[in-house]
Amino acid sequence: MDERQQELWDRIEGVRPTMMTTVEQDGTLRARPMWTQGDSFDGSLWFFTADDAPKAEELERNPHVCLAYGKPDDDLFVSVSGRASVVNDRGKIDELWNKFAEAWFPEGKDDPHLALIRVDVEQAQYWEDRKPKLLQFAEVAAALITRTPPKSGDEKKLDF
């Protein structure tokens, strides 16, 4: 795992749920909750899906997706952009299979519609403020007095 991959994975590994935005046939955007699978990041993020779900058709027409991760209690927000595809890789399904997936696919790994979405990450951006909340509030109060926007932590863009 290279440095950029590690930097992104360090931020999303503990979050897991994401909102995946796809593009519908008429060009409107549609977001739905998904659960990030796996224990590492090699440039692709993985999600279980049904190959006959509406998102599979949307991805076939337009593979561009955005994944939005958020952990508000830790002041962490991550946006990931990439290209997604639906894959039927039984080896990868075996590798990623877990009880959470089983809840959504009661027929198990043999479900004929079970597939994966692979998102090949092209870019990510995160906003993170690790300062104690009290200090953050003090900075906001000071900004109100000085009429200058507060510094709200770190922001970084990662290209892959």
C-alpha positions as CSV (number, residue, x, y, z in Angstrom):
1,M,0.0,0.0,0.0
2,D,1.5,3.3,-1.0
3,E,1.4,6.5,1.1
4,R,-1.7,8.0,-0.5
5,Q,-3.6,4.7,-0.2
6,Q,-2.6,4.4,3.5
7,E,-3.6,8.0,4.2
8,L,-7.1,7.4,2.7
9,W,-7.5,3.9,4.3
10,D,-6.6,5.3,7.7
11,R,-9.5,7.6,7.5
12,I,-12.2,5.3,6.1
13,E,-11.3,2.0,7.6
14,G,-13.1,2.8,10.8
15,V,-16.2,4.4,9.1
16,R,-17.3,1.6,6.6
17,P,-20.8,2.9,5.8
18,T,-20.8,5.3,2.9
19,M,-23.3,7.0,0.6
20,M,-22.6,5.9,-2.9
21,T,-23.9,8.3,-5.6
22,T,-24.5,7.1,-9.1
23,V,-26.0,8.7,-12.2
24,E,-29.5,7.7,-13.3
25,Q,-30.5,7.4,-16.9
26,D,-32.0,10.9,-17.0
27,G,-28.8,12.4,-15.5
28,T,-30.1,12.9,-12.0
29,L,-27.9,11.8,-9.1
30,R,-28.9,9.0,-6.7
31,A,-27.2,8.2,-3.4
32,R,-27.7,5.1,-1.3
33,P,-26.0,3.7,1.8
34,M,-23.4,1.0,1.1
35,W,-21.0,-0.9,3.4
36,T,-17.3,-0.9,2.5
37,Q,-15.9,-4.4,2.5
38,G,-12.4,-5.8,3.2
39,D,-9.4,-5.2,5.5
40,S,-7.1,-3.2,3.2
41,F,-7.1,-0.8,0.3
42,D,-5.1,-1.4,-2.9
43,G,-6.6,1.3,-5.0
44,S,-10.1,-0.3,-5.2
45,L,-13.0,-0.3,-2.7
46,W,-15.4,-3.2,-2.6
47,F,-19.2,-3.5,-1.9
48,F,-21.6,-6.4,-2.1
49,T,-24.6,-5.9,-4.4
50,A,-27.2,-7.8,-6.4
51,D,-26.4,-7.8,-10.1
52,D,-30.0,-7.1,-10.9
53,A,-30.3,-4.0,-8.6
54,P,-31.0,-0.6,-10.2
55,K,-27.5,0.6,-9.3
56,A,-25.9,-2.2,-11.5
57,E,-27.7,-0.8,-14.5
58,E,-26.8,2.7,-13.6
59,L,-23.1,1.8,-13.4
60,E,-23.2,0.0,-16.7
61,R,-24.4,3.2,-18.4
62,N,-22.2,5.6,-16.4
63,P,-19.4,4.2,-14.1
64,H,-18.7,7.5,-12.3
65,V,-19.4,7.4,-8.6
66,C,-18.9,9.4,-5.5
67,L,-18.6,7.9,-2.1
68,A,-19.3,10.1,0.9
69,Y,-17.9,9.0,4.3
70,G,-18.6,10.9,7.5
71,K,-17.7,10.6,11.1
72,P,-19.1,13.8,12.6
73,D,-18.2,13.0,16.2
74,D,-14.6,12.9,15.1
75,D,-14.9,15.9,12.7
76,L,-13.9,13.6,9.7
77,F,-15.5,13.8,6.3
78,V,-14.2,12.1,3.2
79,S,-15.2,12.3,-0.5
80,V,-14.0,9.6,-2.9
81,S,-14.5,9.7,-6.7
82,G,-13.9,6.9,-9.0
83,R,-15.1,4.5,-11.6
84,A,-17.2,1.5,-10.6
85,S,-18.1,-1.8,-12.2
86,V,-20.2,-4.8,-11.2
87,V,-18.0,-7.9,-11.0
88,N,-18.8,-11.5,-10.5
89,D,-15.6,-12.7,-9.0
90,R,-16.4,-15.8,-6.8
91,G,-12.9,-15.8,-5.3
92,K,-13.2,-12.1,-4.2
93,I,-16.7,-12.9,-2.9
94,D,-15.3,-15.7,-0.8
95,E,-12.5,-13.4,0.5
96,L,-14.9,-10.6,1.5
97,W,-17.9,-12.7,2.7
98,N,-19.1,-11.9,6.3
99,K,-22.1,-12.1,8.5
100,F,-23.2,-8.6,7.4
101,A,-23.3,-9.7,3.8
102,E,-25.2,-12.8,4.8
103,A,-28.0,-10.7,6.3
104,W,-28.6,-9.1,2.9
105,F,-28.1,-12.3,0.9
106,P,-29.8,-15.1,2.9
107,E,-29.1,-17.6,0.1
108,G,-25.4,-17.1,1.0
109,K,-22.5,-17.0,-1.4
110,D,-24.4,-19.2,-3.8
111,D,-27.1,-16.5,-4.4
112,P,-27.3,-16.3,-8.2
113,H,-27.6,-12.5,-8.1
114,L,-24.7,-11.9,-5.6
115,A,-22.0,-9.7,-7.1
116,L,-19.5,-7.1,-6.1
117,I,-19.1,-3.4,-7.0
118,R,-15.4,-2.5,-7.4
119,V,-14.7,1.2,-7.2
120,D,-11.3,2.1,-8.7
121,V,-10.5,5.3,-6.8
122,E,-9.3,8.2,-8.9
123,Q,-9.4,11.0,-6.3
124,A,-10.2,11.5,-2.7
125,Q,-10.5,14.6,-0.5
126,Y,-10.9,14.8,3.3
127,W,-11.6,17.3,5.9
128,E,-10.5,16.5,9.4
129,D,-10.2,18.5,12.6
130,R,-8.4,16.7,15.4
131,K,-8.4,19.6,17.8
132,P,-10.4,19.2,21.0
133,K,-14.0,20.5,20.7
134,L,-13.4,23.2,23.3
135,L,-10.6,24.7,21.2
136,Q,-12.8,24.4,18.0
137,F,-15.6,26.3,19.8
138,A,-13.1,29.0,21.0
139,E,-11.9,29.4,17.4
140,V,-15.5,29.9,16.2
141,A,-16.1,32.5,18.9
142,A,-12.9,34.3,18.1
143,A,-13.9,34.3,14.4
144,L,-17.3,35.9,15.3
145,I,-15.4,38.7,17.1
146,T,-12.7,39.2,14.5
147,R,-15.0,38.7,11.5
148,T,-12.4,36.3,10.0
149,P,-13.4,32.6,9.2
150,P,-12.0,30.1,11.7
151,K,-9.4,27.5,10.6
152,S,-11.4,24.3,10.6
153,G,-8.8,21.6,10.6
154,D,-7.0,20.0,7.7
155,E,-8.2,19.6,4.2
156,K,-6.3,17.5,1.7
157,K,-6.8,16.2,-1.9
158,L,-5.3,12.9,-2.9
159,D,-5.0,11.9,-6.6
160,F,-4.6,8.2,-7.5
